[in-house]
Amino acid sequence: MSAAPKEPRKRLKESIEKFDLPAAIAALEEMETGEVDAVLDEKMAQPGAYQIRGNRSKRNKFYDALLSSSVMSGEHDSIRPYANEINEKIKKIEKCFDEIRDSLPKCDISQFPGDIQFWSHVERASRELAGLDRAGKKEWGKIEAKLKAGIPIAIPEALMAQLEHGGIVNVDAAYGGVVEALSLTLKMLSFEQKLLHDGKLVAPAMPAITDDHVYKAGSIQLYAVSWNALENAANRTLFFGGEVGSAQDAKVSIDQFPAEYHAKFPDPIFFYRELTEVEAYDFMANRRLHTWAMQNTALMANGTALRRAVMKEGAVVPGLTAGFVSEDEGMTLMKLSEILAYDVLEDQERFHGLTLREWVRGYCALGLMGAAKQDDSCLVTFEKSEIEQGLRDYRLPEECIPTLIHHLTFGQDSRDLYDSPLIHSEDGKYTLFANVLKTCNVTNVLFSRLSSLTTQFDKKGKGFESRVVSSFVKWGYPCKFTKFKIDGAEYEYDALVLIDDTLLLIECKNNLLSSNNAVQAFRYSESIDENVEQIKRLERGLRERPDVVESLFRRKLDDLTLVPVMLNSMTYSRGPVEGVYISDWSALSKFFTESTISRFGLQNGKKVNKQTIHTLWKGKRPTAKELLDYLTMPIQLKLMGKHLRCKYFDRPMSESSIFFAQELYVDEAKMLKARGVPLAKKAGKKTKTRRKKR
């Protein structure tokens, strides 16, 4: 029996992937224009659309012929201009990548052997991080001194510190900028020098590096930053809409630049577009997760119970279920259990070969090993046998050690040197930045690493649902889980909550955040759309079965206002989409447990409110109207949204070419000032920070 013929939409996708023009044209002849538009959009304006390396001529010839074919100009002419526009946009993007790649061999450092090139960048980053480390320790030392003395202090959303040259920076963001730039540089070099083996970077053995080498490495680092900015701008232009053109096309004035600048870069390229709501909400979600993690770290660090469970100096290392090797490990596990809504310490489910408990012990153990071996340099080098024995000493199971080393070794699937801090070299040694592991937020790092490995927390959904139901009951509201069938189709409701004459239909979701990665942000936005459709289906189901509501709450559905809510376990909230409210557990639980948004601090190890910023509700408990006002746009997002900035930054592609792209950032100083948080005193020109990494 022959296989059933494939439907035209699937055949068109396959023919595009194989650049099979006759098959593509045959499929076009059988399809509606809307279907063709959807397939072309999927293949041309989504992840993987542009090609950084390789021979593009076959693909270009295919698309040029397809879009100029008689069937396209005849039956699908209405979408041809859009498809041609994307096709030309992709070619422009790829030309920008080509310019950067062609510039690399011309840099001063590129005249040296490959080993000196590679390790000069690592040493340069090490020196930059050392300066940030000194500034951060000094500022954090002031905070710790006040905490120990019982002096009231505001818990900062970001650690602002003064550098030796006098500028004030967000330490986390500056750290992130250095680590990200090096990560990009190493990825770029891994392709150019063919250093990737089975997906992992294998560096040349470390040679002696001089000050001259470090100085000359700067230009490559600059191009690495440009490469990353180009990837970000290109992806966002294709995913969220945008154009590539001149300053005149973008309606941007560049008259403020001197004549020498115009002479050097006569034809600057602009990536220009309007910022979308999707991107703004995604950015704020990641920023709020960072704030939540930092503030909870400060609160937990002052807990006596945590300190009692941490291994004392010289004591026997506790097993995975017997205690913590550091305060950082304890706080990370507590935060993970809070976010994931189940006991991470006891859970045995494996994510890419490791339990979350083993992941956390691995990161913390590696950090402690690095700190113990660190001297004047931030760089620490281990033999493989040293790492293996060190992980054994920190009570990691023998069978987990190879898997852990594999995941923590920098490679093609690593987002950066936070996620995978080990640099493996051909002489069998492993090098890492000890201060990066000491200062990073392991919770955020772990989520980022698992996100890059496309992890799904199946268990997290059920744990989260149970927490939501029990919390509403605790707060005094009738809350029920239920499920039923209509014509054989199952309808399952995570939580139905009765508040006054309003019935909340809550669907719990468990997606990891994007970590500000454009591809992940795009996929997250797609999941939001899919979830909205799912919740609207549940809403229709409940309206078809009003008897279910009456049996649960003894109220008629016709007498209630039904409000659908998507509730995220992570810190993603936004305005309603198609009548569905979208909130997160941090924001929603805050609303029901505290009537105000306040600037708070610590005094004698306890949280104290210092200044009321906004009143959420009045009376003994919130009304449904007050809740819906809050869900429409939580005040946390309003406050942050007022200080979101989108600005053009220039990025060189060669000695004579440059592009401009917009980047989103938070004006930290103005936002903190608006919330009444005191800033570090200025001692010179203020340094603006563009990127929030961790």
C-alpha positions as CSV (number, residue, x, y, z in Angstrom):
1,M,0.0,0.0,0.0
2,S,1.4,3.4,-1.0
3,A,1.7,6.2,1.6
4,A,-1.0,8.9,1.5
5,P,0.1,12.0,-0.3
6,K,1.4,14.8,1.9
7,E,-0.8,17.9,2.1
8,P,0.5,20.9,0.1
9,R,1.6,23.0,3.1
10,K,3.9,20.3,4.3
11,R,5.3,19.7,0.8
12,L,6.0,23.5,0.4
13,K,8.0,23.5,3.7
14,E,10.0,20.5,2.7
15,S,10.7,21.9,-0.8
16,I,12.0,25.1,0.7
17,E,14.3,23.2,3.1
18,K,15.7,21.3,0.1
19,F,15.6,24.2,-2.3
20,D,13.6,22.1,-4.7
21,L,12.0,24.7,-7.0
22,P,9.7,22.3,-9.1
23,A,8.3,20.8,-6.0
24,A,7.7,24.2,-4.4
25,I,5.9,25.6,-7.5
26,A,3.7,22.5,-7.6
27,A,2.7,23.0,-4.0
28,L,2.0,26.7,-4.6
29,E,-0.5,25.8,-7.3
30,E,-2.6,23.9,-4.8
31,M,-2.5,26.4,-1.9
32,E,-4.5,29.4,-0.7
33,T,-2.6,32.6,-0.5
34,G,-3.0,32.8,3.3
35,E,-1.4,29.4,3.7
36,V,1.5,30.4,1.4
37,D,2.0,33.6,3.4
38,A,2.2,31.6,6.7
39,V,4.8,29.1,5.3
40,L,7.0,31.9,3.9
41,D,6.8,33.8,7.1
42,E,7.7,30.6,9.1
43,K,10.7,29.9,6.9
44,M,12.0,33.5,6.2
45,A,11.1,35.5,9.3
46,Q,11.8,33.1,12.2
47,P,14.8,31.5,13.9
48,G,17.4,30.2,11.4
49,A,16.3,32.5,8.5
50,Y,19.6,34.0,7.8
51,Q,22.9,32.1,7.2
52,I,26.0,33.4,8.8
53,R,28.4,31.0,7.1
54,G,28.5,28.8,4.0
55,N,27.5,29.1,0.4
56,R,24.3,31.0,0.1
57,S,24.1,31.1,-3.7
58,K,21.8,28.0,-4.0
59,R,19.4,29.5,-1.5
60,N,19.4,32.9,-3.1
61,K,18.8,31.5,-6.6
62,F,15.9,29.4,-5.2
63,Y,14.1,32.3,-3.5
64,D,14.7,34.7,-6.4
65,A,13.2,32.1,-8.8
66,L,10.4,31.1,-6.5
67,L,9.3,34.7,-5.8
68,S,9.4,35.7,-9.5
69,S,7.6,32.6,-10.7
70,S,4.4,32.8,-12.7
71,V,2.4,31.1,-9.9
72,M,3.6,33.6,-7.3
73,S,3.0,36.7,-9.6
74,G,-0.4,35.2,-10.7
75,E,-2.1,33.5,-7.8
76,H,-0.3,34.9,-4.8
77,D,0.8,38.3,-6.0
78,S,-0.6,40.1,-3.0
79,I,2.1,38.6,-0.7
80,R,5.0,38.8,-3.2
81,P,6.1,42.3,-2.1
82,Y,6.3,41.3,1.5
83,A,8.2,38.1,0.7
84,N,10.7,40.0,-1.6
85,E,11.2,42.5,1.2
86,I,12.2,39.9,3.7
87,N,14.4,38.2,1.1
88,E,16.3,41.4,0.5
89,K,16.5,42.1,4.2
90,I,18.1,38.8,4.9
91,K,20.8,39.5,2.2
92,K,21.6,42.9,3.8
93,I,21.9,41.2,7.3
94,E,24.2,38.6,5.9
95,K,26.4,41.2,4.2
96,C,26.9,42.9,7.6
97,F,28.1,39.6,9.2
98,D,30.5,39.1,6.2
99,E,32.0,42.5,6.8
100,I,32.7,41.8,10.5
101,R,34.2,38.4,9.7
102,D,36.4,39.8,6.9
103,S,37.7,42.4,9.4
104,L,39.0,39.9,12.0
105,P,42.2,38.9,10.1
106,K,43.1,42.6,9.7
107,C,43.2,43.2,13.5
108,D,46.6,43.6,15.2
109,I,46.1,40.6,17.5
110,S,45.3,38.4,14.5
111,Q,48.9,38.7,13.3
112,F,49.9,36.6,16.3
113,P,49.6,32.8,16.6
114,G,46.2,31.3,17.5
115,D,47.1,30.5,21.1
116,I,48.2,34.1,21.8
117,Q,45.1,35.5,20.1
118,F,42.8,33.2,22.2
119,W,44.3,33.7,25.6
120,S,45.0,37.5,25.2
121,H,41.2,38.0,25.2
122,V,40.8,35.8,28.3
123,E,43.6,37.8,30.1
124,R,42.1,41.1,29.1
125,A,38.7,40.1,30.5
126,S,40.4,38.9,33.7
127,R,41.9,42.3,34.3
128,E,38.7,44.1,33.7
129,L,36.8,41.8,36.0
130,A,39.4,42.3,38.7
131,G,38.7,46.1,38.7
132,L,35.0,45.5,39.0
133,D,35.5,42.9,41.7
134,R,37.4,45.5,43.9
135,A,34.7,48.1,43.4
136,G,31.9,45.6,44.1
137,K,33.5,44.2,47.2
138,K,34.0,47.7,48.6
139,E,30.3,48.7,48.1
140,W,28.9,45.4,49.3
141,G,31.2,45.6,52.3
142,K,29.4,48.9,53.3
143,I,26.0,47.1,53.1
144,E,27.2,44.1,55.2
145,A,28.7,46.4,57.8
146,K,25.3,48.2,58.3
147,L,23.5,44.8,58.4
148,K,25.8,43.5,61.1
149,A,25.4,46.7,63.1
150,G,21.6,46.5,62.9
151,I,21.5,49.8,61.0
152,P,18.4,50.2,58.8
153,I,19.3,49.9,55.1
154,A,17.3,49.7,51.9
155,I,17.7,46.5,49.9
156,P,19.2,47.6,46.5
157,E,17.7,46.4,43.2
158,A,21.1,46.7,41.7
159,L,24.6,47.1,43.2
160,M,25.9,50.5,42.1
161,A,29.6,51.0,42.7
162,Q,32.3,53.6,42.0
163,L,35.2,52.4,39.8
164,E,38.8,53.5,40.3
165,H,38.6,56.0,37.5
166,G,35.6,57.7,39.2
167,G,32.6,56.4,37.2
168,I,29.6,54.8,38.8
169,V,28.4,51.5,37.3
170,N,25.8,48.8,37.9
171,V,28.3,46.1,39.0
172,D,26.1,43.1,37.8
173,A,25.6,44.7,34.4
174,A,29.2,45.6,34.0
175,Y,30.3,42.1,35.0
176,G,27.8,40.8,32.5
177,G,29.1,43.0,29.8
178,V,32.7,41.8,30.2
179,V,31.7,38.1,30.5
180,E,29.3,38.4,27.5
181,A,31.9,40.1,25.3
182,L,34.5,37.4,26.1
183,S,32.0,34.6,25.5
184,L,31.1,36.1,22.1
185,T,34.8,36.5,21.3
186,L,35.6,32.9,22.1
187,K,32.6,31.7,20.1
188,M,33.7,33.7,17.2
189,L,37.3,32.4,17.5
190,S,36.1,28.9,17.9
191,F,34.5,29.1,14.4
192,E,37.4,30.9,12.8
193,Q,40.1,28.7,14.2
194,K,38.0,25.5,14.1
195,L,38.3,24.9,17.8
196,L,34.9,23.1,18.2
197,H,35.0,19.4,18.8
198,D,31.8,17.5,19.4
199,G,30.1,20.8,20.2
200,K,32.7,21.8,22.9
201,L,35.4,24.5,22.6
202,V,38.9,23.0,22.9
203,A,41.3,25.9,23.3
204,P,45.0,25.9,22.5
205,A,47.3,25.4,25.5
206,M,47.9,28.7,27.4
207,P,51.0,30.6,26.4
208,A,52.7,33.6,28.2
209,I,50.6,36.7,27.6
210,T,52.1,40.2,27.6
211,D,50.6,43.7,28.2
212,D,51.0,44.3,24.5
213,H,49.0,41.3,23.6
214,V,46.2,42.4,26.0
215,Y,46.1,45.9,24.5
216,K,45.9,44.6,20.9
217,A,43.1,42.2,21.8
218,G,40.8,45.2,22.2
219,S,39.8,45.4,18.5
220,I,38.6,41.8,18.3
221,Q,36.6,42.3,21.5
222,L,35.0,45.3,19.9
223,Y,34.0,43.3,16.8
224,A,32.6,40.5,19.1
225,V,30.3,43.0,20.7
226,S,29.3,44.2,17.3
227,W,28.6,40.6,16.2
228,N,26.3,40.0,19.2
229,A,24.5,43.3,18.6
230,L,24.1,42.4,15.0
231,E,22.6,39.0,15.9
232,N,20.2,40.7,18.3
233,A,19.2,43.4,15.9
234,A,18.8,41.0,12.9
235,N,16.7,38.5,14.9
236,R,14.5,41.2,16.3
237,T,14.1,42.9,12.9
238,L,12.9,39.6,11.4
239,F,10.8,38.3,14.3
240,F,9.2,41.5,15.5
241,G,9.2,43.7,12.4
242,G,11.7,46.3,11.3
243,E,13.8,47.6,8.4
244,V,17.4,47.9,7.4
245,G,18.4,51.1,5.6
246,S,20.1,54.5,5.9
247,A,19.9,57.2,8.5
248,Q,17.5,59.0,6.1
249,D,15.3,55.9,5.9
250,A,15.3,55.7,9.7
251,K,14.6,59.4,10.0
252,V,17.6,59.8,12.3
253,S,20.0,62.7,12.4
254,I,23.7,61.9,12.5
255,D,24.8,65.6,12.2
256,Q,26.1,65.5,15.8
257,F,29.1,63.4,14.7
258,P,32.3,65.2,13.6
259,A,33.4,65.5,10.0
260,E,36.1,62.9,10.6
261,Y,33.4,60.4,11.6
262,H,31.4,60.9,8.4
263,A,34.6,60.6,6.4
264,K,35.5,57.3,8.0
265,F,31.9,55.9,7.9
266,P,30.3,57.4,4.9
267,D,27.3,55.0,4.6
268,P,26.2,53.9,8.1
269,I,23.5,51.2,8.2
270,F,20.5,51.5,10.5
271,F,18.3,48.8,11.9
272,Y,15.2,50.7,12.7
273,R,11.7,49.9,13.9
274,E,9.2,50.5,16.6
275,L,9.7,48.7,19.9
276,T,7.0,46.1,20.4
277,E,5.0,45.4,23.5
278,V,6.2,41.8,23.4
279,E,9.8,42.9,23.8
280,A,9.1,45.4,26.5
281,Y,7.2,42.9,28.6
282,D,9.8,40.2,28.0
283,F,12.6,42.6,29.1
284,M,10.8,43.7,32.2
285,A,10.1,40.0,33.2
286,N,13.8,39.2,33.1
287,R,14.7,42.4,35.0
288,R,12.1,41.6,37.7
289,L,13.5,38.1,38.1
290,H,17.0,39.6,38.7
291,T,15.6,42.0,41.2
292,W,13.6,39.2,43.0
293,A,16.7,37.0,43.2
294,M,18.9,39.8,44.5
295,Q,16.5,41.0,47.2
296,N,15.6,37.5,48.3
297,T,19.3,36.7,48.6
298,A,19.7,39.7,50.9
299,L,16.7,38.6,53.0
300,M,17.8,34.9,53.2
301,A,21.4,35.8,54.0
302,N,20.3,37.2,57.3
303,G,18.4,34.1,58.3
304,T,19.9,32.3,61.3
305,A,18.3,28.9,60.2
306,L,20.2,29.0,56.9
307,R,23.5,29.8,58.6
308,R,23.1,26.8,61.0
309,A,22.7,24.5,58.0
310,V,25.9,25.7,56.2
311,M,29.1,23.7,56.6
312,K,31.5,25.3,59.1
313,E,35.1,25.9,58.1
314,G,37.1,22.6,58.5
315,A,34.0,20.5,59.0
316,V,33.1,17.4,57.0
317,V,31.4,18.2,53.7
318,P,27.7,17.4,54.0
319,G,25.9,15.1,51.6
320,L,23.4,16.4,49.2
321,T,20.5,15.9,51.6
322,A,22.4,16.7,54.8
323,G,23.3,20.4,54.5
324,F,24.9,23.1,52.4
325,V,28.5,23.7,51.5
326,S,27.9,27.5,51.4
327,E,25.2,30.1,52.1
328,D,25.0,30.6,48.3
329,E,24.0,26.9,47.9
330,G,21.4,27.1,50.6
331,M,19.9,30.3,49.2
332,T,19.8,29.0,45.7
333,L,18.0,25.8,46.7
334,M,15.5,27.8,48.8
335,K,14.8,30.2,45.8
336,L,14.4,27.3,43.4
337,S,11.9,25.6,45.7
338,E,10.0,28.9,46.0
339,I,9.8,29.4,42.3
340,L,9.2,25.8,41.2
341,A,6.8,25.1,44.1
342,Y,8.2,21.8,45.1
343,D,11.1,20.6,47.3
344,V,14.2,20.7,45.1
345,L,16.3,19.1,47.9
346,E,14.4,15.9,47.8
347,D,13.3,15.7,44.2
348,Q,15.0,13.0,42.1
349,E,13.8,14.0,38.6
350,R,16.8,14.5,36.3
351,F,17.3,17.4,33.9
352,H,19.9,16.5,31.2
353,G,21.3,13.8,33.5
354,L,21.4,15.7,36.8
355,T,18.9,16.5,39.5
356,L,18.5,20.2,40.3
357,R,20.2,19.4,43.7
358,E,23.3,18.1,41.8
359,W,23.3,21.0,39.4
360,V,23.4,23.5,42.3
361,R,26.0,21.6,44.2
362,G,28.1,21.4,41.0
363,Y,28.1,25.2,40.5
364,C,28.7,26.0,44.1
365,A,31.5,23.4,44.5
366,L,33.3,24.7,41.4
367,G,33.0,28.2,42.8
368,L,34.5,27.1,46.1
369,M,37.3,25.2,44.4
370,G,38.1,28.3,42.3
371,A,38.2,30.6,45.3
372,A,40.5,28.2,47.2
373,K,43.0,28.2,44.4
374,Q,42.8,31.8,43.4
375,D,45.8,34.1,43.9
376,D,46.3,37.6,42.4
377,S,44.7,36.7,39.1
378,C,41.0,36.0,38.5
379,L,42.0,33.0,36.3
380,V,42.4,29.6,37.9
381,T,43.5,26.5,36.1
382,F,42.9,22.9,37.0
383,E,43.9,19.5,35.7
384,K,40.9,17.4,34.9
385,S,41.8,15.0,37.7
386,E,41.7,17.9,40.1
387,I,38.2,18.9,39.1
388,E,37.0,15.3,39.3
389,Q,38.5,14.8,42.8
390,G,37.2,18.2,43.9
391,L,33.6,17.3,42.9
392,R,34.0,13.9,44.7
393,D,35.2,15.8,47.8
394,Y,32.0,17.9,47.6
395,R,30.0,14.7,47.6
396,L,28.8,14.7,44.0
397,P,27.9,11.1,43.0
398,E,30.6,9.5,40.9
399,E,28.3,8.8,38.0
400,C,27.2,12.5,37.8
401,I,30.7,14.0,37.6
402,P,31.4,13.4,33.8
403,T,27.9,14.8,33.0
404,L,28.4,17.8,35.2
405,I,31.8,18.6,33.7
406,H,30.3,18.3,30.2
407,H,27.5,20.7,30.9
408,L,29.8,23.2,32.7
409,T,32.3,23.2,29.8
410,F,32.0,26.1,27.4
411,G,30.8,25.1,23.9
412,Q,28.4,25.7,21.1
413,D,25.2,25.2,23.3
414,S,26.5,27.5,26.1
415,R,25.0,31.0,26.3
416,D,28.0,32.4,28.0
417,L,30.8,31.8,30.6
418,Y,28.4,32.1,33.5
419,D,26.3,29.1,32.3
420,S,29.4,27.1,31.3
421,P,32.4,28.6,33.2
422,L,35.0,26.0,32.3
423,I,37.4,26.6,29.3
424,H,38.9,23.3,28.2
425,S,42.3,23.4,26.5
426,E,44.0,20.8,24.3
427,D,46.6,20.0,27.0
428,G,43.7,18.6,29.1
429,K,43.5,21.5,31.5
430,Y,40.4,23.5,32.5
431,T,40.5,27.3,33.2
432,L,37.8,29.4,34.8
433,F,37.2,32.9,36.3
434,A,37.0,32.4,40.0
435,N,35.4,35.7,40.7
436,V,32.6,35.1,38.2
437,L,31.5,32.1,40.1
438,K,31.8,33.9,43.4
439,T,29.7,36.8,42.4
440,C,27.1,35.3,40.0
441,N,23.5,34.6,41.1
442,V,23.4,30.8,40.7
443,T,19.6,30.8,40.5
444,N,19.6,33.0,37.4
445,V,22.6,31.1,35.9
446,L,21.0,27.7,36.3
447,F,17.8,28.9,34.7
448,S,19.8,30.4,31.9
449,R,21.7,27.1,31.4
450,L,18.6,25.0,31.5
451,S,16.9,27.4,29.1
452,S,19.8,27.1,26.6
453,L,19.3,23.3,26.8
454,T,15.5,23.8,26.1
455,T,14.4,22.3,29.5
456,Q,10.8,21.8,30.4
457,F,9.8,21.4,34.1
458,D,6.8,19.1,33.8
459,K,6.6,18.6,37.6
460,K,6.7,22.3,38.2
461,G,3.2,22.8,36.8
462,K,1.5,20.5,39.3
463,G,3.5,21.8,42.2
464,F,2.6,25.3,41.2
465,E,-1.1,24.5,40.8
466,S,-1.2,23.0,44.3
467,R,0.5,26.1,45.8
468,V,-2.0,28.4,44.0
469,V,-5.1,26.5,45.3
470,S,-3.8,26.2,48.9
471,S,-2.7,29.9,49.0
472,F,-6.2,31.2,48.0
473,V,-7.8,28.9,50.6
474,K,-5.4,30.2,53.2
475,W,-6.3,33.8,52.2
476,G,-10.0,33.1,52.8
477,Y,-11.3,32.6,49.2
478,P,-13.1,29.5,47.9
479,C,-10.8,27.9,45.4
480,K,-11.3,24.6,43.6
481,F,-9.5,22.4,41.0
482,T,-11.9,20.6,38.7
483,K,-12.1,18.8,35.3
484,F,-14.9,17.4,33.2
485,K,-15.6,16.3,29.6
486,I,-17.6,17.7,26.8
487,D,-18.3,15.3,23.9
488,G,-15.3,13.3,25.0
489,A,-12.9,16.2,25.1
490,E,-11.3,16.9,28.5
491,Y,-11.4,20.3,30.2
492,E,-9.1,20.7,33.2
493,Y,-9.1,23.8,35.4
494,D,-6.1,24.5,37.6
495,A,-7.9,26.9,39.9
496,L,-11.4,28.5,40.0
497,V,-11.4,31.2,42.6
498,L,-14.5,33.1,43.9
499,I,-13.9,36.7,44.9
500,D,-17.1,38.7,45.6
501,D,-19.2,38.3,42.4
502,T,-16.2,37.5,40.2
503,L,-15.0,34.0,39.3
504,L,-11.3,33.8,38.4
505,L,-10.4,31.0,35.9
506,I,-6.7,30.5,36.6
507,E,-4.5,28.5,34.2
508,C,-1.0,27.9,35.7
509,K,2.0,28.1,33.4
510,N,5.6,27.1,33.9
511,N,7.7,28.4,31.0
512,L,11.3,29.6,31.7
513,L,12.1,33.2,30.8
514,S,14.1,34.2,27.7
515,S,17.2,35.6,29.6
516,N,16.8,38.5,27.1
517,N,17.7,36.2,24.2
518,A,15.8,37.3,21.0
519,V,15.1,33.8,19.8
520,Q,13.8,32.7,23.2
521,A,11.8,35.9,23.6
522,F,10.1,35.2,20.2
523,R,9.3,31.6,21.2
524,Y,8.0,32.8,24.6
525,S,5.6,35.2,22.8
526,E,4.4,32.3,20.6
527,S,3.7,30.3,23.8
528,I,1.7,33.2,25.2
529,D,-0.5,33.2,22.1
530,E,-1.0,29.5,22.3
531,N,-1.8,29.7,26.0
532,V,-4.3,32.4,25.4
533,E,-6.2,30.2,22.9
534,Q,-6.1,27.3,25.4
535,I,-7.6,29.5,28.2
536,K,-10.3,30.9,25.9
537,R,-11.2,27.2,25.2
538,L,-11.5,26.6,28.9
539,E,-13.7,29.7,29.3
540,R,-16.0,28.4,26.5
541,G,-16.1,25.0,28.2
542,L,-17.1,26.5,31.6
543,R,-19.9,28.5,29.9
544,E,-21.2,25.3,28.3
545,R,-21.2,23.6,31.7
546,P,-22.5,26.2,34.2
547,D,-23.7,23.4,36.4
548,V,-20.1,22.7,37.3
549,V,-19.8,26.2,38.9
550,E,-23.0,25.8,40.8
551,S,-21.9,22.4,42.2
552,L,-18.6,23.8,43.4
553,F,-19.6,27.2,44.7
554,R,-23.5,27.2,45.0
555,R,-23.6,30.2,42.7
556,K,-25.0,30.6,39.3
557,L,-22.5,31.4,36.6
558,D,-24.9,33.9,35.0
559,D,-24.7,35.9,38.3
560,L,-20.9,36.0,38.2
561,T,-18.3,37.8,36.1
562,L,-15.9,35.2,34.6
563,V,-12.3,36.4,34.4
564,P,-9.7,34.2,32.7
565,V,-6.2,34.6,34.1
566,M,-2.9,33.1,32.9
567,L,-0.7,32.8,35.9
568,N,3.1,32.3,35.4
569,S,5.3,30.8,38.0
570,M,8.2,33.0,36.7
571,T,8.1,36.8,36.8
572,Y,6.2,37.5,33.5
573,S,3.2,39.8,33.6
574,R,1.7,42.1,31.0
575,G,-1.5,43.8,29.9
576,P,-4.5,41.6,28.9
577,V,-4.4,39.7,25.6
578,E,-7.8,39.1,23.9
579,G,-9.6,39.4,27.3
580,V,-7.2,37.1,29.1
581,Y,-5.3,38.7,32.1
582,I,-1.7,37.7,32.3
583,S,0.1,37.8,35.7
584,D,2.8,36.0,37.7
585,W,2.9,34.5,41.2
586,S,5.3,37.0,42.6
587,A,3.0,39.9,41.6
588,L,-0.3,38.2,42.4
589,S,0.8,36.9,45.8
590,K,2.2,40.3,46.6
591,F,-1.3,41.8,45.9
592,F,-3.1,39.4,48.3
593,T,-0.6,39.5,51.1
594,E,0.3,43.2,51.2
595,S,-2.0,46.2,50.6
596,T,0.9,48.5,49.5
597,I,4.0,48.6,47.3
598,S,6.7,49.8,49.6
599,R,10.4,50.5,49.4
600,F,11.7,48.1,52.1
601,G,15.0,47.4,53.8
602,L,16.6,45.3,56.6
603,Q,17.0,46.1,60.2
604,N,18.4,43.6,62.6
605,G,18.0,40.9,60.0
606,K,14.2,41.6,59.5
607,K,12.4,43.1,56.6
608,V,11.0,46.6,57.3
609,N,8.9,48.9,55.1
610,K,10.5,52.2,54.7
611,Q,8.3,54.2,52.3
612,T,4.9,53.5,50.7
613,I,5.1,53.9,46.9
614,H,1.6,52.8,46.0
615,T,-1.6,51.6,47.7
616,L,-3.0,48.5,46.1
617,W,-6.2,48.2,48.0
618,K,-8.1,49.6,51.0
619,G,-10.3,47.9,53.5
620,K,-9.9,44.5,55.3
621,R,-9.2,42.7,52.1
622,P,-9.1,43.5,48.4
623,T,-12.2,43.7,46.2
624,A,-12.5,42.1,42.8
625,K,-12.5,45.5,41.2
626,E,-9.2,46.4,42.9
627,L,-7.7,43.1,41.7
628,L,-8.8,43.6,38.1
629,D,-7.3,47.2,38.2
630,Y,-4.1,45.7,39.3
631,L,-4.1,42.9,36.8
632,T,-4.7,45.3,34.0
633,M,-1.3,46.7,34.6
634,P,0.6,45.9,37.8
635,I,2.2,48.9,39.4
636,Q,5.6,47.1,39.3
637,L,5.5,47.2,35.5
638,K,4.2,50.8,35.4
639,L,7.2,52.0,37.5
640,M,9.7,50.1,35.5
641,G,8.0,51.0,32.2
642,K,8.5,54.7,32.9
643,H,12.2,54.2,32.9
644,L,12.7,51.9,29.9
645,R,14.8,53.5,27.3
646,C,15.5,52.5,23.7
647,K,18.6,54.1,22.2
648,Y,20.7,53.7,19.1
649,F,24.3,52.5,19.6
650,D,26.9,52.5,16.9
651,R,28.8,49.2,16.2
652,P,31.8,48.9,13.8
653,M,31.8,46.2,11.1
654,S,35.2,47.3,9.6
655,E,37.5,50.2,9.5
656,S,35.1,52.0,7.1
657,S,31.7,50.6,7.9
658,I,29.3,50.8,10.8
659,F,25.8,50.0,11.8
660,F,23.4,51.4,14.3
661,A,20.9,49.4,16.3
662,Q,18.5,50.1,19.1
663,E,18.9,48.5,22.5
664,L,16.5,48.4,25.4
665,Y,17.8,49.2,28.9
666,V,16.6,50.6,32.2
667,D,17.7,54.0,33.3
668,E,18.8,52.6,36.7
669,A,19.6,55.9,38.4
670,K,16.3,57.6,37.6
671,M,14.3,54.5,38.5
672,L,16.0,54.0,41.8
673,K,15.6,57.7,42.5
674,A,11.9,57.5,41.7
675,R,11.6,54.7,44.3
676,G,13.4,56.7,46.9
677,V,16.6,54.5,46.9
678,P,19.8,56.5,47.7
679,L,22.5,56.2,45.1
680,A,26.3,56.1,45.4
681,K,27.9,59.5,45.6
682,K,29.3,60.7,42.3
683,A,33.0,61.3,42.1
684,G,33.3,62.3,38.5
685,K,31.5,61.6,35.3
686,K,28.7,59.0,35.5
687,T,29.0,55.9,33.4
688,K,25.8,54.7,31.8
689,T,25.2,50.9,31.7
690,R,23.3,49.6,28.7
691,R,22.8,45.9,29.4
692,K,21.4,44.0,32.3
693,K,22.8,40.5,32.3
694,R,22.4,38.9,35.6
